[in-house]
Amino acid sequence: MNRREMLKQSLFGGAFLTGSTTMIDQIAFSNSAIEDSPNQEGCIAPRQAKAGAVAIAYGTIHGGKDFPLRCRGIDNPVATDGSLIYFVWPSERGDARGYIKPLGDTDANKIVFRLRMGRPEPPYYLRWRKGDYYLYTPPGALIKRASALIAVRDEDESAELSHIQALSDMRMAVLINLTFSGNGQDVLDRLAELDTRIRQDTSGIRRYWNEYRELLSETKKS
């Protein structure tokens, strides 16, 4: 993916308005990542290659008819706090399911999805809900991933794309905070101005990081 494609697919290209995902699909695991292996004895792979993402369980999650959890050899699996769950996106009928998987080599700081039983504490961006199950993204998860991506050195081949995603995550975190505070026209105006500058910039965009941090601090205080 080159810089132009990344900008189109990131929040700066309007993906937030259309509900599209960005590099989440690349960071989230494909089905092959949860297939059985010597180091993943408790895993069970989906029968079909469907899109999904890895979520972190917040609290204890019991699988049920609204959201069946799968784990080899266990009839009624339970995901404990901090467990990783491969979330398969709902079908046309609204069905979704999860596959419990071990932590392995996963960098948990880059996972922006959270899954829990019961309503999460605001602010958050709700991605899916059925019954008492919530799949959501809190600002803190986006900030953690952004901090990891912005730290990629400029010499690295993927540095520019990582920095674009980092700023995109910070932008999303600001927007989530604004939905909770309810008053931020000035912040939205400044975000729009930043979007324009980033789309038109032909050099490194890492220097915009502090501006996003300032906007984030303002929305956290409001």
Stockholm file with secondary structure:
# STOCKHOLM 1.0

chainA/1-222         MNRREMLKQSLFGGAFLTGSTTMIDQIAFSNSAIEDSPNQEGCIAPRQAKAGAVAIAYGTIHGGKDFPLRCRGIDNPVATDGSLIYFVWPSERGDARGYIKPLGDTDANKIVFRLRMGRPEPPYYLRWRKGDYYLYTPPGALIKRASALIAVRDEDESAELSHIQALSDMRMAVLINLTFSGNGQDVLDRLAELDTRIRQDTSGIRRYWNEYRELLSETKKS
#=GR chainA/1-222 SS CCHHHHHHHSGGGTHHHHTCCCTHHHHSCCGGGGSCCTTCTTCCCCSSCCCEEEEEEESCEECCSSSCEECTTCSSCEECTTCEEEEECCCTTCCCEEEEECCTTCCGGGCCEEEEESCCCSSCEEEEEETTEEEEECHHHHHHHHHHHHTSCTTSTTHHHHHHHHHHHHHHHHHHHHHHHCCCHHHHHHHHHHHHHHHHCCSCCGGGHHHHHHHHHHHHHC
#=GC SS_cons         CCHHHHHHHSGGGTHHHHTCCCTHHHHSCCGGGGSCCTTCTTCCCCSSCCCEEEEEEESCEECCSSSCEECTTCSSCEECTTCEEEEECCCTTCCCEEEEECCTTCCGGGCCEEEEESCCCSSCEEEEEETTEEEEECHHHHHHHHHHHHTSCTTSTTHHHHHHHHHHHHHHHHHHHHHHHCCCHHHHHHHHHHHHHHHHCCSCCGGGHHHHHHHHHHHHHC
//
